[in-house]
Every structure is written in C-alpha cells, then in structure tokens.
C-alpha cells in the first residue's frame, strides 16, 4: 500500500513540479507560478467538490514550497505527498484496508 502511494506521489510530483511548475516559473514569478500550479492540480482531478479542491490546492502548494526550498529536488515533496495520500486512503477506507490478511 505504501509503495503504491509512493509511486503515485512520484508520478504526480513529477507532473506538478517538474513539468507544470517549471513551465509557469519560466514566465511568471515563483509565488504566482506556485499558485497557478496548485489551481491546475486541484482542477486536473476532475472532482468538483469544493472541500476536495481546497485540500488538493493546499497540498500542491505545500509540495511546491518544499520543491523550491530543496533546490528543485523532488524527494521531499514526494515523501510529503505520499504521506498525504496514505492518510487520505486511511481516512476514506479505514485501517482494515491497510492490513494484509493471511487466511
């Protein structure tokens, strides 16, 4: 489970930070580029629930900040986003989803 959330976090952070944020950062100031990337990240999931969009907006904004303070290194944002995804899955499905049952 943790491996799956880490792989998903790697892919999403590569998309958000290395591609989208880098393109916005070429032409805009860093703060505006981070905000536009977070807006794009909250819309790209196509779930138009305002609470979900706000959570994704904040998580992508924090991961952009971690990306900037770590000199464009994806490790810290990926670990942060992986922890977020794991907690989100536990929140939705409960702890029984995380346990492997050998029976």
BADORO-327901 format. One record per residue (C-alpha): residue number from 1; x, y, z; residue in three letters. Coordinates in nm, 2 decimals, padded with zeros to 4 digits. Example, Ala and Ser with C-alpha at 12.3 -4.5 7.8 and 13.67 -1.06 7.14 Angstrom:
% residues 2
[1; [01.23; -00.45; 00.78]; ALA]
[2; [01.37; -00.11; 00.71]; SER]
% end
This chain:
% residues 103
[1; [00.00; 00.00; 00.00]; UNK]
[2; [00.27; 00.24; 00.09]; UNK]
[3; [00.47; 00.15; -00.22]; UNK]
[4; [00.16; 00.22; -00.44]; UNK]
[5; [00.11; 00.56; -00.27]; UNK]
[6; [00.48; 00.64; -00.31]; UNK]
[7; [00.47; 00.55; -00.68]; UNK]
[8; [00.16; 00.77; -00.73]; UNK]
[9; [00.32; 01.05; -00.55]; UNK]
[10; [00.63; 01.03; -00.77]; UNK]
[11; [00.43; 01.05; -01.08]; UNK]
[12; [00.21; 01.34; -00.96]; UNK]
[13; [00.50; 01.53; -00.82]; UNK]
[14; [00.69; 01.49; -01.15]; UNK]
[15; [00.39; 01.62; -01.33]; UNK]
[16; [00.31; 01.91; -01.09]; UNK]
[17; [00.66; 02.03; -01.01]; UNK]
[18; [00.90; 01.93; -01.29]; UNK]
[19; [00.66; 02.00; -01.58]; UNK]
[20; [00.38; 02.24; -01.49]; UNK]
[21; [00.55; 02.44; -01.22]; UNK]
[22; [00.87; 02.47; -01.44]; UNK]
[23; [00.67; 02.60; -01.73]; UNK]
[24; [00.48; 02.86; -01.52]; UNK]
[25; [00.81; 02.95; -01.35]; UNK]
[26; [00.97; 03.04; -01.68]; UNK]
[27; [00.73; 03.33; -01.74]; UNK]
[28; [00.59; 03.42; -01.40]; UNK]
[29; [00.72; 03.50; -01.05]; UNK]
[30; [00.76; 03.19; -00.82]; UNK]
[31; [00.47; 03.27; -00.60]; UNK]
[32; [00.23; 03.32; -00.89]; UNK]
[33; [00.36; 03.01; -01.06]; UNK]
[34; [00.31; 02.80; -00.74]; UNK]
[35; [-00.05; 02.93; -00.70]; UNK]
[36; [-00.13; 02.86; -01.06]; UNK]
[37; [00.02; 02.51; -01.04]; UNK]
[38; [-00.19; 02.44; -00.73]; UNK]
[39; [-00.50; 02.56; -00.91]; UNK]
[40; [-00.42; 02.34; -01.20]; UNK]
[41; [-00.36; 02.05; -00.97]; UNK]
[42; [-00.69; 02.09; -00.80]; UNK]
[43; [-00.88; 02.11; -01.13]; UNK]
[44; [-00.69; 01.82; -01.30]; UNK]
[45; [-00.85; 01.56; -01.08]; UNK]
[46; [-01.20; 01.65; -01.22]; UNK]
[47; [-01.37; 01.61; -00.88]; UNK]
[48; [-01.55; 01.94; -00.83]; UNK]
[49; [-01.61; 01.90; -00.46]; UNK]
[50; [-01.50; 02.24; -00.31]; UNK]
[51; [-01.35; 02.07; 00.00]; UNK]
[52; [-01.15; 01.82; -00.21]; UNK]
[53; [-01.03; 02.10; -00.44]; UNK]
[54; [-00.92; 02.31; -00.14]; UNK]
[55; [-00.73; 02.02; 00.01]; UNK]
[56; [-00.56; 01.94; -00.31]; UNK]
[57; [-00.48; 02.31; -00.37]; UNK]
[58; [-00.31; 02.33; -00.02]; UNK]
[59; [-00.12; 02.00; -00.06]; UNK]
[60; [00.01; 02.10; -00.41]; UNK]
[61; [00.10; 02.45; -00.27]; UNK]
[62; [00.30; 02.29; 00.02]; UNK]
[63; [00.47; 02.05; -00.22]; UNK]
[64; [00.57; 02.34; -00.45]; UNK]
[65; [00.71; 02.51; -00.15]; UNK]
[66; [00.91; 02.20; -00.05]; UNK]
[67; [01.03; 02.17; -00.41]; UNK]
[68; [01.16; 02.53; -00.40]; UNK]
[69; [01.33; 02.52; -00.07]; UNK]
[70; [01.51; 02.19; -00.16]; UNK]
[71; [01.67; 02.34; -00.47]; UNK]
[72; [01.43; 02.17; -00.72]; UNK]
[73; [01.47; 01.82; -00.56]; UNK]
[74; [01.17; 01.60; -00.58]; UNK]
[75; [01.24; 01.38; -00.28]; UNK]
[76; [01.08; 01.59; 00.00]; UNK]
[77; [00.76; 01.68; -00.20]; UNK]
[78; [00.73; 01.32; -00.30]; UNK]
[79; [00.76; 01.19; 00.06]; UNK]
[80; [00.51; 01.46; 00.18]; UNK]
[81; [00.26; 01.38; -00.09]; UNK]
[82; [00.30; 01.01; -00.03]; UNK]
[83; [00.22; 01.06; 00.34]; UNK]
[84; [-00.08; 01.27; 00.24]; UNK]
[85; [-00.21; 01.00; 00.00]; UNK]
[86; [-00.17; 00.73; 00.26]; UNK]
[87; [-00.35; 00.93; 00.52]; UNK]
[88; [-00.63; 01.01; 00.27]; UNK]
[89; [-00.68; 00.65; 00.19]; UNK]
[90; [-00.69; 00.55; 00.55]; UNK]
[91; [-00.94; 00.83; 00.62]; UNK]
[92; [-01.17; 00.71; 00.34]; UNK]
[93; [-01.14; 00.33; 00.37]; UNK]
[94; [-01.03; 00.28; 00.73]; UNK]
[95; [-00.74; 00.08; 00.87]; UNK]
[96; [-00.88; -00.25; 00.75]; UNK]
[97; [-00.78; -00.15; 00.40]; UNK]
[98; [-00.42; -00.12; 00.51]; UNK]
[99; [-00.39; -00.46; 00.67]; UNK]
[100; [-00.29; -00.77; 00.48]; UNK]
[101; [-00.49; -01.07; 00.59]; UNK]
[102; [-00.33; -01.41; 00.57]; UNK]
[103; [-00.62; -01.65; 00.60]; UNK]
% end
